[in-house]
Amino acid sequence: MPQANKAARFWDRIARKYAKDPIADMAGYERTLEETRRYLKPSDSAFEFGCGTGTTALRLAPSVGHLTATDISSEMISIARAKAATEGVANVSFEVATPDASKFPEAAFDVGLGFNVLHLVAARDAALRGVHRLLKPRGLLISKTPCLAEMNPAIRLLVPLMQAFGKAPYVAFFSADELERAISDAGFEIIERARHGTKGKDVRPFIVARKM
Ligand SMILES: C[S@@+](CC[C@H](N)C(=O)[O-])C[C@H]1O[C@@H](n2cnc3c(N)ncnc32)[C@H](O)[C@@H]1O
């Protein structure tokens, strides 16, 4: 089975459970939202990849003109659409899509958002090039994603075991430096790096990069 189909099936399977899981570090999450909003404008057309059940998209929607939030998993997208309808948020559309195989026109967006997703994408570099293609000149990529190479090395043993039992998706083990290099190689200039976590060691750098 191609990697993308496998990923979609994994995330479809766990979408209902994922929707119920609480956010582990709420203060860190709120800080990320706040810092992200500093870069958003009411006139912006934004997109998000790996939006999951749409929690972040719905929180950020009031700060932009329109937000197109996408995910590989149709289950995640149907949960997100239901939440948008319940909350009456009208300026977000949820679509099944990935940035590398995107149906959106080139240079369509001012901002691209990706939270907790780049470490899950096997074709990471193609996804980054896809985000670059979708952004207008000098458009912004805003990412916060776990860099698993900075975690306890035991995770390298645990993850394959969990994958063998269908309990973990594909994950990449990269450091923050490697991630920044990949973002730069896709044609971006890094303009901000920060860590927002409030609980112990934070392995999820918040990175803002501008399309060159
Ligand atoms: C850990 S969840 C994060 C969801 C949300 N961004 C958040 O921060 O809560 C990862 C999401 O990425 C999606 N995903 C996995 N691989 C993907 C890919 N190749 N392209 C786009 N989305 C993908 C999954 O379906 C899932 O909804």
The ligand as an SDF file (V2000), in Angstrom:
LIG
                    3D

 27 29  0  0  0  0  0  0  0  0999 V2000
   -0.9000   14.6600   15.4270 C   0  0  0  0  0  0  0  0  0  0  0  0
   -2.2040   15.1430   14.3590 S   0  0  0  0  0  0  0  0  0  0  0  0
   -2.1320   16.9210   14.5150 C   0  0  0  0  0  0  0  0  0  0  0  0
   -3.4420   17.5560   14.2000 C   0  0  0  0  0  0  0  0  0  0  0  0
   -3.4700   19.0680   14.4620 C   0  0  0  0  0  0  0  0  0  0  0  0
   -2.6120   19.7960   13.5560 N   0  0  0  0  0  0  0  0  0  0  0  0
   -3.0950   19.3530   15.8860 C   0  0  0  0  0  0  0  0  0  0  0  0
   -2.0770   20.0110   16.1380 O   0  0  0  0  0  0  0  0  0  0  0  0
   -3.8420   18.8860   16.7750 O   0  0  0  0  0  0  0  0  0  0  0  0
   -1.4930   14.8890   12.7690 C   0  0  0  0  0  0  0  0  0  0  0  0
   -2.4660   15.1050   11.6150 C   0  0  0  0  0  0  0  0  0  0  0  0
   -1.7070   15.0690   10.4130 O   0  0  0  0  0  0  0  0  0  0  0  0
   -2.4270   14.3390    9.4400 C   0  0  0  0  0  0  0  0  0  0  0  0
   -1.4500   13.7960    8.4770 N   0  0  0  0  0  0  0  0  0  0  0  0
   -0.6540   12.7150    8.5960 C   0  0  0  0  0  0  0  0  0  0  0  0
    0.1070   12.5630    7.5090 N   0  0  0  0  0  0  0  0  0  0  0  0
   -0.2270   13.5720    6.6660 C   0  0  0  0  0  0  0  0  0  0  0  0
    0.2020   13.9700    5.3650 C   0  0  0  0  0  0  0  0  0  0  0  0
    1.1230   13.2700    4.6930 N   0  0  0  0  0  0  0  0  0  0  0  0
   -0.3450   15.0740    4.8080 N   0  0  0  0  0  0  0  0  0  0  0  0
   -1.2880   15.7880    5.4780 C   0  0  0  0  0  0  0  0  0  0  0  0
   -1.7550   15.4620    6.7070 N   0  0  0  0  0  0  0  0  0  0  0  0
   -1.2240   14.3730    7.2850 C   0  0  0  0  0  0  0  0  0  0  0  0
   -3.1660   13.2860   10.2300 C   0  0  0  0  0  0  0  0  0  0  0  0
   -4.2890   12.7920    9.5360 O   0  0  0  0  0  0  0  0  0  0  0  0
   -3.5340   14.0350   11.5020 C   0  0  0  0  0  0  0  0  0  0  0  0
   -4.7910   14.6370   11.3980 O   0  0  0  0  0  0  0  0  0  0  0  0
  1  2  1  0
  2  3  1  0
  2 10  1  0
  3  4  1  0
  4  5  1  0
  5  6  1  0
  5  7  1  0
  7  8  2  0
  7  9  1  0
 10 11  1  0
 11 12  1  0
 11 26  1  0
 12 13  1  0
 13 14  1  0
 13 24  1  0
 14 15  1  0
 14 23  1  0
 15 16  2  0
 16 17  1  0
 17 18  1  0
 17 23  2  0
 18 19  1  0
 18 20  2  0
 20 21  1  0
 21 22  2  0
 22 23  1  0
 24 25  1  0
 24 26  1  0
 26 27  1  0
M  CHG  2   2   1   9  -1
M  END
$$$$
